[in-house]
Amino acid sequence: MSESKSASAVNISVSEPTSFWHKPENLLLTMSFVMSFMFATWQVLLNNFVIERANFTGVEIGMLQSLREVPGFLAFTAVFVLLILREQYFALLSIAVMALGVALTGFFPFAIGLYLTTVVMSIGFHYFETINKSLTLQWLSKENAPQFMGRALSVRAIASLSAYALIFVAMHQLGVDYQWMYLLAGASGLVATLVIVAKFKNFHPHVEQHKKLILRKRYWLYYALVFFSGARRQIFVVFAGFLMVEKFGYSVGEISALFIINYVFNFFFAARIGKFIGVIGERRALIIEYVALILVFVGYAFVTNAHFAAALYVVDHLFFAFAIAISTYFQKIADKADIAATASVSFTINHIAAVVIPALLGIVWLTSHSAVFLLGAVFAVLSLVMAFNIPSQPGHNNEVLVGRVPR
């Protein structure tokens, strides 16, 4: 594709032999690295920090995680921000906001303070994830998207491994306190954002995006898959790690080791999983994922051995990569101009259950750990039923097998 007449922008062409700073896919990978480094630091320290310093129980952690998901629920507002701010700049601003929230976390070891810093961090995180998804589906071809998304997960794994290694050395070898670890992660994110702004070119998408909210009936199956994906993921994110600390007494070092194992698997296998999805198709990939998750959640419900619980945690995390298939399914059935607006709406749909589930299940947690994870198994069963409704070759006018809606 020819160069843009604007001196400050270049058109998208992933095959051009240009420098690192002129390739849009490298911008996506770099931003993902920075975001993942900060989030990994925030996440791996969280359960131990809130239990040791803020005396959290299941009720408080459930409330914190529900508040964390409120910005995700409001992600549809991203489409209105795009009226005044280009997606690339919006993504970078989101990383900077997230960095601020992470940097401040360690200085407020009490419930209200943690709730507030978590919301700030989450605003940046969720807006970035919304825009990053939109840009990926716009800038990558349908053929290359699954493998690239797997590659992006590998890059995120490298970022997370870097964060865990730093935490291990700083906290266990040098005795650095929680607050300074959070400050270091946030400050690093701010510096990295400034470097990205200075070095990368501005990229234009192929198709101008709609700047309004869009809900199309023919995308109904995609919306449903996204909804139940959000519900299931919250149970894992909120309660699986909490189970390790509260029931089995895992330390920061042991939790870090679990995360390291998870991301080593992602580093070696995520790109291969993306390529595998491209070969077998979204329908089969999601069926495999949901069958596995049913077994994993049932395992969580009745596990009594710390090592078996850790194995479930690793397997659970590994199957996250198969969720790539939901995004590539949408890319195949969507109008190009719908991608940015639908990415915003889908994040809101993803977080409808996420806003409610942590707080409600935090109360259930006090009575029965098993009931929380059995509900996750129910969500996985419902997702499996919907996966069977995806055509083998999804596309325009072939969005679903049953329940097709006229265009």
HUDAZI-V437820 format. One record per residue. RES is the residue in one small letter. PSI is psi in degrees with one decimal (999 if undefined). Layout:
res-><RES;RES>
psi-><PSI;PSI>
This chain:
res-><m;s;e;s;k;s;a;s;a;v;n;i;s;v;s;e;p;t;s;f;w;h;k;p;e;n;l;l;l;t;m;s;f;v;m;s;f;m;f;a;t;w;q;v;l;l;n;n;f;v;i;e;r;a;n;f;t;g;v;e;i;g;m;l;q;s;l;r;e;v;p;g;f;l;a;f;t;a;v;f;v;l;l;i;l;r;e;q;y;f;a;l;l;s;i;a;v;m;a;l;g;v;a;l;t;g;f;f;p;f;a;i;g;l;y;l;t;t;v;v;m;s;i;g;f;h;y;f;e;t;i;n;k;s;l;t;l;q;w;l;s;k;e;n;a;p;q;f;m;g;r;a;l;s;v;r;a;i;a;s;l;s;a;y;a;l;i;f;v;a;m;h;q;l;g;v;d;y;q;w;m;y;l;l;a;g;a;s;g;l;v;a;t;l;v;i;v;a;k;f;k;n;f;h;p;h;v;e;q;h;k;k;l;i;l;r;k;r;y;w;l;y;y;a;l;v;f;f;s;g;a;r;r;q;i;f;v;v;f;a;g;f;l;m;v;e;k;f;g;y;s;v;g;e;i;s;a;l;f;i;i;n;y;v;f;n;f;f;f;a;a;r;i;g;k;f;i;g;v;i;g;e;r;r;a;l;i;i;e;y;v;a;l;i;l;v;f;v;g;y;a;f;v;t;n;a;h;f;a;a;a;l;y;v;v;d;h;l;f;f;a;f;a;i;a;i;s;t;y;f;q;k;i;a;d;k;a;d;i;a;a;t;a;s;v;s;f;t;i;n;h;i;a;a;v;v;i;p;a;l;l;g;i;v;w;l;t;s;h;s;a;v;f;l;l;g;a;v;f;a;v;l;s;l;v;m;a;f;n;i;p;s;q;p;g;h;n;n;e;v;l;v;g;r;v;p;r>
psi-><143.8;159.8;151.2;151.2;-21.5;132.2;-18.6;2.8;152.8;152.5;163.6;127.4;98.5;-9.6;-7.3;136.2;59.3;179.1;169.9;-41.0;-8.3;5.3;122.7;-32.8;-30.9;-34.1;-45.6;-43.6;-38.8;-45.4;-40.2;-37.2;-48.5;-48.2;-44.6;-36.1;-46.4;-45.7;-37.5;-41.1;-48.2;-45.2;-45.0;-26.9;-17.3;-54.0;-43.7;-38.4;-47.3;-29.6;-43.8;-37.7;-30.2;0.7;42.5;146.7;-172.9;-30.2;-48.6;-40.3;-35.1;-42.1;-42.8;-43.9;-32.3;-44.1;-35.8;-30.3;-7.5;-46.4;-31.6;-40.0;-32.2;13.6;-21.1;-22.5;-12.4;-34.7;-28.4;-34.4;-33.1;-11.2;-25.4;-10.1;129.4;152.2;-41.1;-44.4;-36.2;-42.6;-42.6;-39.6;-38.1;-40.8;-41.0;-40.8;-42.8;-41.8;-39.8;-46.1;-42.5;-43.6;-33.8;-14.3;-47.8;-14.2;0.4;70.1;53.5;163.4;-55.6;-42.8;-43.1;-36.5;-44.8;-47.1;-32.9;-41.1;-42.3;-49.4;-43.2;-33.1;-49.3;-44.3;-50.2;-36.9;-39.1;-46.8;-38.0;-50.4;-37.9;-42.0;-43.4;-47.7;-38.1;-45.7;-26.2;-42.6;-21.3;144.1;161.4;-32.5;-37.0;-16.8;-47.6;-46.1;-38.3;-42.0;-36.9;-39.9;-39.4;-38.3;-35.4;-41.4;-41.6;-34.9;-41.9;-43.1;-44.8;-41.0;-38.0;-42.3;-43.2;-39.1;-42.2;-42.4;-43.5;-47.5;-47.4;-45.0;-38.5;-28.5;-35.7;-8.9;25.3;139.0;163.3;-47.3;-34.7;-29.4;-44.3;-41.2;-42.6;-44.0;-45.1;-43.4;-38.5;-39.0;-39.9;-44.6;-44.6;-37.9;-42.0;-39.1;-43.2;-44.6;-40.6;-33.2;-37.9;147.0;169.9;131.8;137.5;139.3;164.1;-39.9;131.1;133.1;148.0;139.0;47.4;162.2;137.0;126.7;110.5;134.8;-34.3;-8.6;13.3;-37.7;-38.5;-45.9;-42.1;-43.2;-41.2;-40.9;-51.3;-27.0;-42.9;-40.0;-46.9;-44.9;-36.5;-38.8;-40.7;-52.6;-43.3;-47.3;-22.4;-48.4;-38.3;-35.7;-41.8;-40.9;-48.3;-46.3;-39.7;-0.4;32.0;138.0;174.4;-42.3;-41.4;-38.8;-40.9;-39.4;-40.7;-45.6;-38.5;-45.2;-44.1;-47.4;-22.0;-42.9;-45.4;-42.1;-43.4;-28.2;-17.4;-45.7;-37.5;-37.8;-42.3;-44.6;-39.0;-41.6;-40.7;-29.0;-48.2;-16.7;160.9;-39.3;-54.0;-39.1;-44.7;-33.7;-44.7;-46.1;-47.4;-34.7;-44.8;-40.6;-32.3;-46.8;-39.2;-46.5;-39.1;-38.7;-44.7;-39.7;-30.5;7.3;138.0;-6.2;128.7;-37.8;-38.8;-37.5;-40.8;-39.8;-42.3;-40.1;-42.5;-45.7;-43.9;-48.3;-38.2;-38.5;-7.0;-32.9;-27.7;-16.3;-12.7;-35.5;-28.9;-43.7;-42.7;-29.3;-46.7;-42.1;-34.7;-28.1;-9.8;152.5;137.5;-40.3;-12.1;-11.0;-49.6;-47.3;-40.6;-32.8;-40.6;-47.6;-39.3;-33.2;-37.0;-45.1;-41.5;-29.0;4.0;-52.7;-31.9;-30.1;-34.5;-40.9;-48.7;-43.5;-46.2;-44.6;-20.5;-34.7;-42.7;-36.3;-35.9;-25.3;-42.5;111.4;-39.3;-39.9;-36.2;-47.3;-28.2;-33.3;-37.3;-38.5;-37.5;-44.8;-39.0;-37.6;-45.5;-39.0;-38.9;-42.4;-43.2;-34.2;-33.0;-13.0;-0.8;130.3;156.5;-31.9;77.3;150.5;-172.3;132.8;11.7;52.5;-34.7;164.0;-39.2;135.7;28.9;134.8;132.3;145.8;999>
